[in-house]
Amino acid sequence: MDKTDQSDGTASPAPPAGLRESKKQETRQLISDVATGLFLDRGFEQTTIAEIAAAARVAKKTVTNYFPRKEDLAFDHQDAFTGSLAATVTDRRPGESALTALRRAFADAVRNADPVAGFSGPAFARMVTDSPTLSSRLRDLHDLREAALADTLADTTGAPRGDITPRTAAALLGAVHRTLFQRIQELTLAGQDNAQISATVAAESATAFDLLEPSLADYAAV
């Protein structure tokens, strides 16, 4: 049924593009919030898309339009995660190497207890750990983040994409970030608060990044 003014037959004006986009974002956030609440309460594997749709008062098709895979509902900031290392290298300061930029960015993330670095809170961390599906998807996201970093390092240094040097550098840098992410999760599940975790990981990350200095100290410096 079209939206017309029944009094004179003229069509009602469409909402402005900005308003439509805002409404879409609101709907997406609502679905994500409802899904996360259900996942935390019941467990990821036990919660169905139909239950999420019913709780959010939207059609099941609406849920899958916004989130094609069920895992996307839990990792709704996955694009920011997978692009984070590449973006840091792209935006690095003049004369700064990739390692220095990533090291500085990680220190900032730890100081701010950034969820992208792994500060998810105990309930969310437990949910992911208890779900084989989410644990597998998290590994995929780490791999995607490393691949995006490799492409950016190749572009930055003028190497062909797929060249062994940027791929190896990305693998080393990605491994440190993956290890530190896991460490934050471990400490979270052990019951430490963000302040305690930040203090521990700040020291441990210095050790981890120091291991890369001999090989990557000047790599991709501009």
Phi and psi in degrees as a GROMACS rama.xvg file:
@    title "Ramachandran Plot"
@    xaxis  label "Phi"
@    yaxis  label "Psi"
@TYPE xy
-80.2376  157.112  ASP-2
-91.7881  95.2356  LYS-3
-123.522  157.85  THR-4
-81.2424  109.907  ASP-5
-64.1681  -17.7453  GLN-6
-76.2435  -36.0641  SER-7
-131.265  2.77479  ASP-8
79.4398  2.49453  GLY-9
-83.0317  146.719  THR-10
-73.0396  141.105  ALA-11
-70.221  141.275  SER-12
-65.0179  140.914  PRO-13
-69.3382  146.159  ALA-14
-63.5412  149.566  PRO-15
-55.801  150.827  PRO-16
-57.1888  -39.6705  ALA-17
-63.5296  -37.8575  GLY-18
-68.8181  -41.2511  LEU-19
-61.0149  -44.4834  ARG-20
-64.6534  -39.0134  GLU-21
-62.2421  -42.3833  SER-22
-64.709  -38.7591  LYS-23
-61.5553  -44.2954  LYS-24
-64.6102  -38.2684  GLN-25
-63.3615  -44.0072  GLU-26
-64.238  -43.7482  THR-27
-60.2656  -45.4601  ARG-28
-65.6518  -39.2714  GLN-29
-60.0867  -48.6202  LEU-30
-60.4996  -44.9278  ILE-31
-61.5498  -45.1038  SER-32
-64.073  -43.3037  ASP-33
-64.0224  -44.3887  VAL-34
-61.8228  -44.7256  ALA-35
-60.6373  -42.2232  THR-36
-60.4901  -42.5945  GLY-37
-67.9917  -41.2008  LEU-38
-59.9247  -44.5683  PHE-39
-67.0752  -33.8143  LEU-40
-79.6913  -42.36  ASP-41
-109.049  -19.9923  ARG-42
102.041  144.72  GLY-43
-63.1371  -49.0501  PHE-44
-64.5644  -29.6655  GLU-45
-84.6245  -13.5047  GLN-46
-95.3183  132.8  THR-47
-101.199  159.512  THR-48
-61.5738  -38.3331  ILE-49
-61.5301  -39.7048  ALA-50
-66.5973  -38.3047  GLU-51
-64.766  -45.1863  ILE-52
-60.6486  -43.6181  ALA-53
-64.0227  -43.3195  ALA-54
-67.0492  -33.9665  ALA-55
-85.8386  -7.08065  ALA-56
60.3414  44.8938  ARG-57
-132.395  167.163  VAL-58
-72.2816  151.728  ALA-59
-58.1483  -36.8839  LYS-60
-62.8051  -34.6552  LYS-61
-63.3098  -41.4881  THR-62
-60.9113  -48.4728  VAL-63
-72.6028  -23.5505  THR-64
-66.0537  -40.669  ASN-65
-81.3653  -33.2481  TYR-66
-133.952  90.1542  PHE-67
-57.8857  -31.9641  PRO-68
-117.952  148.178  ARG-69
-59.2149  -37.159  LYS-70
-61.1751  -29.1922  GLU-71
-61.5953  -27.7826  ASP-72
-67.7684  -32.6851  LEU-73
-82.3959  -42.1001  ALA-74
-102.638  64.7504  PHE-75
-76.1371  -7.93896  ASP-76
-109.871  28.8287  HIS-77
-65.2048  -31.3102  GLN-78
-64.132  -41.0164  ASP-79
-64.2233  -37.304  ALA-80
-67.3871  -52.6221  PHE-81
-66.544  -25.7849  THR-82
-95.5909  -0.564011  GLY-83
-65.8065  -44.9829  SER-84
-69.9174  -42.4201  LEU-85
-61.6134  -41.6264  ALA-86
-64.8934  -37.7875  ALA-87
-62.5432  -42.7235  THR-88
-67.5344  -42.1498  VAL-89
-60.128  -38.7097  THR-90
-96.1376  13.1555  ASP-91
-64.2624  159.257  ARG-92
-74.1656  156.847  ARG-93
-55.9753  132.168  PRO-94
80.7871  -0.791631  GLY-95
-90.4764  134.224  GLU-96
-77.1451  165.5  SER-97
-60.7308  -42.41  ALA-98
-61.8208  -46.5608  LEU-99
-61.4128  -42.9329  THR-100
-64.1386  -44.8356  ALA-101
-68.9557  -36.0833  LEU-102
-64.9472  -44.6624  ARG-103
-64.6511  -43.2036  ARG-104
-64.4651  -38.0433  ALA-105
-67.9201  -39.2133  PHE-106
-60.7753  -40.9333  ALA-107
-63.041  -42.4208  ASP-108
-63.679  -39.7895  ALA-109
-66.743  -42.0532  VAL-110
-61.7134  -34.6839  ARG-111
-95.3335  3.04798  ASN-112
51.2867  50.8144  ALA-113
-71.6893  128.055  ASP-114
-58.2112  -31.3692  PRO-115
-63.3558  -27.5092  VAL-116
-82.1448  -13.41  ALA-117
127.169  -2.76698  GLY-118
-80.6221  84.2364  PHE-119
-105.304  -11.9335  SER-120
90.424  152.852  GLY-121
-63.3469  -40.0376  PRO-122
-64.2727  -44.8749  ALA-123
-68.5954  -42.2111  PHE-124
-60.4341  -41.5673  ALA-125
-66.3006  -39.7862  ARG-126
-58.8568  -45.1938  MET-127
-66.844  -44.5008  VAL-128
-62.2888  -37.015  THR-129
-79.8397  -9.31178  ASP-130
-108.993  114.015  SER-131
-58.7206  -35.5968  PRO-132
-65.8307  -46.9838  THR-133
-69.9273  -37.0151  LEU-134
-62.5397  -41.2823  SER-135
-66.0803  -42.2058  SER-136
-65.3402  -36.9545  ARG-137
-62.6699  -39.739  LEU-138
-62.8227  -39.7964  ARG-139
-60.6879  -41.6134  ASP-140
-65.7903  -38.0616  LEU-141
-61.7431  -42.1426  HIS-142
-63.5948  -42.0943  ASP-143
-65.409  -37.7326  LEU-144
-64.4835  -41.7398  ARG-145
-65.0973  -40.5667  GLU-146
-64.9106  -40.1391  ALA-147
-64.3786  -38.7223  ALA-148
-64.4536  -42.2785  LEU-149
-59.69  -43.0968  ALA-150
-63.819  -41.6954  ASP-151
-66.814  -40.4552  THR-152
-64.1227  -38.5672  LEU-153
-63.2175  -46.7757  ALA-154
-63.0559  -39.3554  ASP-155
-67.5516  -37.6352  THR-156
-95.787  -2.31552  THR-157
79.8729  13.6688  GLY-158
-87.2534  154.155  ALA-159
-65.9414  144.948  PRO-160
-62.8673  133.628  ARG-161
96.5519  -9.00536  GLY-162
-60.9841  147.18  ASP-163
-66.9262  -31.2182  ILE-164
-66.8011  -55.1048  THR-165
-63.8686  -32.8398  PRO-166
-64.5839  -41.8236  ARG-167
-69.1826  -42.6234  THR-168
-60.308  -43.1374  ALA-169
-65.1448  -37.0818  ALA-170
-64.099  -41.637  ALA-171
-66.9829  -47.3337  LEU-172
-66.5287  -40.3382  LEU-173
-65.1732  -36.7238  GLY-174
-64.6423  -39.6546  ALA-175
-63.5888  -45.9716  VAL-176
-65.153  -37.7572  HIS-177
-65.3991  -42.7308  ARG-178
-64.7614  -42.0106  THR-179
-70.042  -35.5222  LEU-180
-60.0656  -47.3862  PHE-181
-63.0631  -36.7903  GLN-182
-63.5772  -43.0214  ARG-183
-61.1125  -42.024  ILE-184
-62.9626  -42.6446  GLN-185
-59.8299  -46.5703  GLU-186
-67.2707  -34.9125  LEU-187
-62.292  -46.8281  THR-188
-70.3194  -21.1376  LEU-189
-79.7062  -4.58262  ALA-190
97.6484  7.47529  GLY-191
-78.1369  147.026  GLN-192
-85.6186  173.05  ASP-193
-60.4374  -36.4579  ASN-194
-64.3902  -43.1221  ALA-195
-65.9912  -43.1898  GLN-196
-63.1003  -43.8299  ILE-197
-60.0455  -42.336  SER-198
-63.8369  -43.506  ALA-199
-67.7224  -48.2446  THR-200
-72.1567  -28.9125  VAL-201
-60.2116  -43.2653  ALA-202
-70.982  -43.9375  ALA-203
-69.257  -33.997  GLU-204
-66.9793  -33.0819  SER-205
-60.9901  -42.9798  ALA-206
-62.7294  -44.4194  THR-207
-64.2161  -47.2319  ALA-208
-69.0305  -31.7454  PHE-209
-58.4096  -33.2802  ASP-210
-63.4686  -23.4541  LEU-211
-92.2017  -13.0279  LEU-212
-57.3609  -43.4892  GLU-213
-58.7995  -32.6874  PRO-214
-100.26  -26.692  SER-215
-122.092  9.26916  LEU-216
-54.6833  -38.4749  ALA-217
-111.695  5.89153  ASP-218
-70.4538  131.926  TYR-219
63.4077  26.5293  ALA-220
-75.5969  138.108  ALA-221
